[in-house]
């Protein structure tokens, strides 16, 4: 049985579903590697948005403790988080239940989080003698603010959906269907603009001569999509963007 189930909808939305419900979707090396492959598969399929979720009652209960201390786990985990984080299209986490430890890391690697009422976020590394990388800490601070980062990392608190939403850690409270509807809407937007916006938002320090950002910015203004947006506005219809 595969640990990750991949799907593509007619609306151009890809789905990545963690498929270890008996282990509450805990991440092991194999699952992390399948996550990398799933993102690559959906990139090749040219989906316009991705939803990441978990099968069963948990989003992801964290690292599989049968492997977390073993050789290769950290490399596999951070490769998976990096693949999700750097995907050029928007990635929506449908946090359908507990997202603890590596589960919270996976959720914040996504661009937008839709938390179901039963969702719980936590990073109890200090209770376990473990540590997360600096990117995770800075990303958590960027999304939820310094108070949220300190509460999760120093006090080892857990946050339910409503509090996470109030703190900015969750962007919306809703079910998987709400996350999929959001992703379907994102899939209608201009892909080059979304990819550029992601690049800028994810760069903490922006040098004035950043060639990649400059090229992404210019590609938006030189695209066929900008002409399509103008035509659609004049014709009073919804634009049909191609990402070109």
PyMOL commands that set and color helices and strands:
alter all, ss='L'
color gray80, all
select helices_A, chain A and resi 21-23+29-44+73-85+102-109+125-127+134-153+161-167+176-186+191-202+211-221+224-234
alter helices_A, ss='H'
color red, helices_A
select strands_A, chain A and resi 4-8+13-18+49-54+90-95+98-100+112-115+120-122+158-160+172-173
alter strands_A, ss='S'
color yellow, strands_A
deselect
rebuild
show_as cartoon
